[in-house]
């Protein structure tokens, strides 16, 4: 499909889908193609959104052939569009100790079942992340596909997020409990 775009107040095009980014089309750029009733912002056109998401994914996840390039390859193109947030991978291992420590402190001072839930989630996340790290080992590379590896990492991150959520829930519940106890005692 060929798109026309309103860039710097001028109607430009037609462009193929793959040419839109090079032409300067951003999410807030108005575009039109045959079959559309009126001009729409690029972020509201499903085909353009899918194309940009795939392009961002391709830029942030190189294939094995791209990784094994010869020395001094051409510099990669960088997408500078900040209107679409790009989530960076979270450094999972560095967040385990704080979650475990806070869970233990909250168990000691608040003694809430929710702190135990947070502790269980944090150890579960650590176990999943350890399995992910083992899948990166050369000996076990053939046992796991790339999708399984990324699924393990995503599952570890999600489980750790749940642990953090339960830590915060416990923290706020303990503040409320201590406020109520303090008010009734004094």
C-alpha positions in Angstrom: 0.0 0.0 0.0 1.3 3.5 -0.8 0.9 6.3 1.7 0.9 10.1 1.3 2.2 12.1 4.3 1.9 15.7 5.5 5.5 16.5 6.3 6.5 20.1 7.2 3.1 21.3 6.0 3.5 19.7 2.6 1.8 16.6 1.1 4.6 14.2 0.1 4.6 10.8 -1.4 3.4 8.3 -2.3 5.7 6.1 -0.1 5.8 2.4 0.4 5.4 1.3 4.0 9.2 0.6 4.3 10.0 4.1 3.1 7.9 6.0 5.7 10.6 6.2 8.4 13.2 7.4 6.0 10.8 10.0 4.7 10.4 11.4 8.2 7.0 10.0 9.2 6.6 10.0 13.0 3.6 8.9 15.1 2.1 12.4 15.0 2.5 12.8 11.2 -0.8 12.7 9.2 -1.0 10.1 6.5 -3.5 9.0 3.9 -3.8 6.1 1.5 -6.4 4.8 -0.9 -9.4 3.4 1.0 -9.1 5.9 4.0 -11.9 8.4 4.5 -9.7 11.2 5.7 -6.1 11.9 6.8 -5.1 10.1 10.1 -2.2 10.3 12.4 0.3 7.6 11.7 0.0 6.2 15.2 -3.7 5.5 14.5 -3.0 3.4 11.3 -2.6 -0.3 12.3 -0.3 -1.2 9.4 2.1 1.6 10.1 2.1 0.8 13.9 2.9 -2.8 13.2 5.6 -1.9 10.8 7.3 0.5 13.3 7.0 -2.1 16.1 8.6 -4.7 13.9 11.3 -2.3 12.9 12.1 -1.4 16.5 12.2 -5.1 17.4 14.5 -5.8 14.5 16.8 -3.0 15.6 17.0 -4.1 19.2 17.2 -7.9 18.6 19.9 -8.7 16.1 19.8 -12.1 14.4 22.7 -14.5 14.7 23.9 -13.6 11.2 24.0 -9.9 12.2 26.0 -10.8 15.4 28.6 -12.7 13.4 29.4 -9.9 11.0 32.9 -9.2 10.0 34.9 -6.5 11.9 34.2 -2.8 11.2 30.6 -3.2 9.9 28.6 -0.2 8.9 27.2 1.7 11.9 23.6 0.7 12.7 20.8 3.2 12.2 19.4 4.5 15.4 15.8 5.4 15.8 15.5 8.6 17.7 11.7 8.7 17.9 11.0 9.1 21.6 7.2 9.2 21.3 7.1 5.4 21.4 8.6 4.1 24.6 11.2 1.3 24.1 11.4 -0.9 27.2 15.0 -1.8 28.0 15.6 -5.2 29.5 15.6 -5.1 33.2 18.8 -6.2 35.0 17.1 -9.1 36.9 20.0 -10.4 39.2 20.7 -7.1 40.8 17.1 -6.8 42.1 16.9 -10.1 43.9 18.8 -9.2 47.1 16.8 -6.0 47.9 13.5 -7.8 47.4 14.6 -10.7 49.7 16.0 -8.4 52.3 12.9 -6.2 52.4 10.7 -9.3 52.6 12.6 -10.6 55.5 12.5 -7.2 57.3 8.8 -7.0 56.8 8.3 -10.5 58.1 10.2 -9.6 61.2 8.5 -6.3 61.9 5.2 -6.6 60.2 4.7 -10.4 60.3 2.2 -10.3 57.4 1.4 -13.3 55.2 1.9 -10.9 52.3 5.6 -10.6 53.2 5.9 -14.4 52.9 4.2 -14.2 49.5 6.8 -11.6 48.4 9.6 -13.8 49.6 8.2 -16.9 47.8 7.8 -14.9 44.6 11.4 -13.5 44.8 12.9 -17.0 45.3 10.7 -18.3 42.5 12.0 -15.5 40.2 15.6 -16.4 41.2 15.0 -20.0 40.3 13.5 -19.1 36.9 16.3 -16.7 36.2 18.9 -19.3 37.1 17.2 -21.7 34.6 17.5 -18.9 32.0 21.2 -18.4 32.7 21.7 -22.2 32.3 20.0 -22.1 29.0 22.6 -19.6 27.8 25.4 -22.2 28.5 27.0 -23.6 25.4 26.2 -27.2 26.5 22.5 -26.5 26.8 22.0 -24.1 23.8 20.6 -26.9 21.7 18.0 -27.7 24.4 16.4 -24.3 24.4 15.1 -22.2 21.5 15.5 -18.5 21.4 11.8 -18.1 22.1 12.1 -20.4 25.2 15.0 -18.4 26.5 13.3 -15.1 26.1 10.1 -16.6 27.6 12.2 -17.7 30.7 13.7 -14.2 31.1 10.3 -12.6 30.7 8.7 -15.0 33.2 11.5 -14.2 35.7 11.0 -10.5 35.3 7.3 -10.8 35.7 7.6 -12.9 38.8 10.1 -10.4 40.3 7.7 -7.6 39.6 5.0 -9.5 41.5 7.5 -10.0 44.4 8.1 -6.2 44.5 4.4 -5.6 44.4 3.8 -7.8 47.4 6.7 -6.0 49.2 5.0 -2.7 48.7 1.6 -4.0 49.7 3.2 -5.4 52.9 5.0 -2.2 53.6 1.9 -0.1 53.3 -0.2 -2.5 55.3 2.4 -2.5 58.1 2.3 1.4 58.1 -1.5 1.3 58.4 -1.4 -1.3 61.1 1.3 0.5 63.2 -0.7 3.8 62.8 -3.9 2.1 64.0 -2.1 0.4 66.9 -0.3 3.6 67.9 -3.6 5.6 67.8 -5.4 3.1 70.0 -2.6 2.9 72.5 -2.0 6.6 72.9 
